[in-house]
Amino acid sequence: MDKRPIIVAILAHNEERRIARCLASLPLGNSDVAVHVVVNGSKDRTADIARGFAGVTVHEYPEGGKSRSWNRFVLDTPDIAARCFVFVDGDAEVLPGSVEALAAALAADPQANAASAMPRNGRHAEAYRQEMIVQHGMFGDLYALSGQFIDRMRALGIRLPEDLIGDDGLLCAMAKTDLRNEDHWQDQRVIPCQQAGFLCQPASLLEPATLLVQYRRMINYSVRHFQNRMISSIMRGEGPAGLPRRLAMLYPEWLPRFAPRRHPVWWWFDRKALARMARAAAS
């Protein structure tokens, strides 16, 4: 039996309004669970608030970027070892028992590389849950990876592109392919865990700050849409070993193929995303 602990890693960027709720929702009193807050590029009190919680280890990186910080914590931090890594967004609240349920799901199936938790609030939560169950999907708000899967990522030198938007999508694909290309795809390597759930921060007209967050999030979703097209091509071919250090290295080749979608919701955000990608390609 793997006697290493469960490590919970909270990825947080400027989350001073939500980080306390996030931490308070975790099993901080469980001696089998080690909680780490990974603060990336924050300019607010996120790190200070997290340090106020007993038993929480804070890692503070001056540069932003969730995927860059994911690499630094998971792959580069000495003596970070666990039988299961649980990842939480800094603005999410974890429902009681979810961390333990994700770890138990992975322990019960040695062939599984990942387990995903279910969204429990929001207008489309039920539809998302059904889709995740059918497709064995993952949400970045709360998911788990087996320690053995992380060990193999380290051994193979596989890293997330540091400018990747959306760690969950690529890690889900890596888990399903067992760190190979899409010829080896098996949905069953990702377990939808219905006993695990989370609450995400909703956007509200009564809270203008949440609307600004949602606006920026929509642009990120558009960047992610275009990045996913690039990543899918790599995963069909060489697989994770072919991922570049930064996806922007491939933008000059790919941008001429992209255009904003004509969908009324996405056209504006796609334009903003492509402009951002063009600036990154030129820098």
Residue pairs with C-beta under 8 A, 6 or more apart in sequence:
2 83
2 107
2 147
3 83
4 81
4 82
4 83
4 147
5 32
5 33
5 34
5 82
5 83
6 32
6 33
6 34
6 82
6 83
6 84
6 85
6 86
6 99
6 100
6 103
7 33
7 34
7 36
7 80
7 82
7 84
7 85
7 86
8 26
8 33
8 34
8 35
8 36
8 86
8 87
8 88
8 99
9 36
9 38
9 70
9 73
9 74
9 85
9 86
9 87
9 88
10 19
10 22
10 23
10 35
10 36
10 37
10 38
10 50
10 87
10 88
10 89
10 90
11 38
11 40
11 66
11 69
11 70
11 87
11 88
11 89
11 90
12 19
12 22
12 37
12 38
12 39
12 40
12 42
12 46
12 50
12 89
12 90
12 91
13 39
13 40
13 41
13 42
13 46
13 64
13 66
13 90
14 42
14 43
14 44
14 46
15 22
15 42
15 44
15 46
15 90
15 91
16 42
16 44
16 45
16 46
16 49
17 209
18 90
18 91
18 92
18 201
19 37
19 46
19 49
19 50
19 90
20 49
20 53
21 93
22 88
22 89
22 90
22 91
22 92
22 93
22 94
23 35
23 37
23 50
23 53
23 56
25 93
25 94
25 95
25 96
26 33
26 35
26 88
26 94
26 99
27 33
27 99
27 100
28 35
28 53
28 54
28 55
28 56
30 99
30 100
33 99
34 57
34 82
35 53
35 55
35 56
35 57
36 56
36 57
36 58
36 59
36 73
37 46
37 47
37 50
37 56
37 57
37 58
37 59
37 90
38 59
38 61
38 69
38 70
38 72
38 73
39 46
39 47
39 50
39 58
39 59
39 60
39 61
40 61
40 63
40 64
40 65
40 66
40 68
40 69
41 61
41 62
41 63
41 64
41 65
42 60
42 64
46 90
47 58
47 60
50 56
50 58
51 58
59 72
59 73
59 77
61 68
61 69
61 72
63 69
65 162
65 163
66 167
67 160
67 161
67 162
67 163
67 164
67 165
67 167
68 162
68 163
70 87
70 160
70 167
71 159
71 160
71 162
73 80
74 80
74 85
74 150
74 153
75 153
75 154
75 159
81 147
82 147
82 150
83 103
83 107
83 146
83 147
84 102
84 103
84 106
84 107
84 144
84 145
84 146
84 147
85 144
85 145
85 146
85 147
85 150
86 99
86 102
86 103
86 142
86 143
86 144
87 140
87 142
87 143
87 144
87 145
87 167
88 94
88 141
88 142
88 198
89 140
89 141
89 142
89 200
91 200
91 201
92 141
92 142
92 198
92 199
92 200
92 201
93 198
93 199
94 117
94 142
94 197
94 198
95 120
95 196
95 197
95 198
95 199
97 195
97 196
98 117
98 142
98 195
98 196
98 197
98 198
99 196
101 193
101 195
101 196
102 115
102 117
102 142
102 143
102 144
102 193
102 196
103 144
105 112
105 115
105 144
105 191
105 193
105 195
105 196
106 112
106 114
106 115
106 144
106 146
106 191
109 191
111 188
111 189
112 146
112 188
112 189
112 190
112 191
113 145
113 146
113 149
113 174
113 175
113 176
113 178
113 189
113 190
114 138
114 143
114 144
114 145
114 146
114 149
114 171
114 172
114 175
114 189
114 190
114 191
115 143
115 144
115 190
115 191
115 192
115 193
115 196
116 132
116 136
116 137
116 138
116 139
116 142
116 143
116 144
116 172
116 190
116 191
116 192
116 193
116 196
117 139
117 141
117 142
117 143
117 144
117 193
117 196
117 197
117 198
118 125
118 128
118 129
118 132
118 192
118 193
118 194
118 196
118 197
118 198
119 125
119 128
119 129
119 139
119 141
119 197
119 198
119 200
120 197
120 198
120 199
121 199
121 200
121 202
122 128
122 200
122 202
128 139
129 194
131 137
132 138
132 139
132 192
133 192
133 194
135 187
136 172
136 176
136 187
136 188
136 189
136 190
136 191
136 192
137 172
137 190
137 192
138 168
138 169
138 171
138 172
138 175
138 190
139 168
139 198
140 166
140 167
140 168
141 198
141 200
142 196
142 197
142 198
143 168
143 171
143 172
144 193
145 171
145 175
149 175
149 179
152 179
153 159
153 174
153 179
156 179
156 240
156 241
158 174
158 179
158 240
158 241
158 243
159 243
159 245
160 167
160 170
160 171
160 243
161 243
161 244
161 245
161 246
161 247
162 245
162 246
163 246
163 247
163 248
163 280
164 170
164 227
164 231
164 247
165 220
165 221
165 223
165 224
165 227
166 220
166 224
166 227
166 228
169 224
169 228
169 231
170 231
172 190
173 182
173 185
173 231
173 235
174 240
175 189
175 190
176 185
176 186
176 187
176 189
176 190
177 183
177 184
177 185
177 186
177 235
177 239
177 240
178 184
178 186
178 189
179 239
179 240
180 239
180 240
181 235
181 236
181 237
181 238
181 239
182 235
182 236
182 239
201 210
201 213
202 210
203 210
203 211
203 213
203 214
204 210
204 211
205 211
218 269
219 269
219 272
219 273
219 276
220 273
221 269
222 266
222 269
222 270
222 272
222 273
222 274
223 273
223 276
223 277
225 261
225 266
225 270
225 273
226 254
226 258
226 270
226 273
226 274
226 277
227 247
229 254
229 258
230 247
230 250
230 254
231 243
231 247
234 242
234 243
244 250
248 277
248 280
248 281
248 283
251 277
251 278
251 280
251 281
252 281
255 274
255 277
255 278
255 281
258 274
258 277
259 270
259 274
260 266
260 267
260 268
260 270
260 271
260 274
261 267
261 270
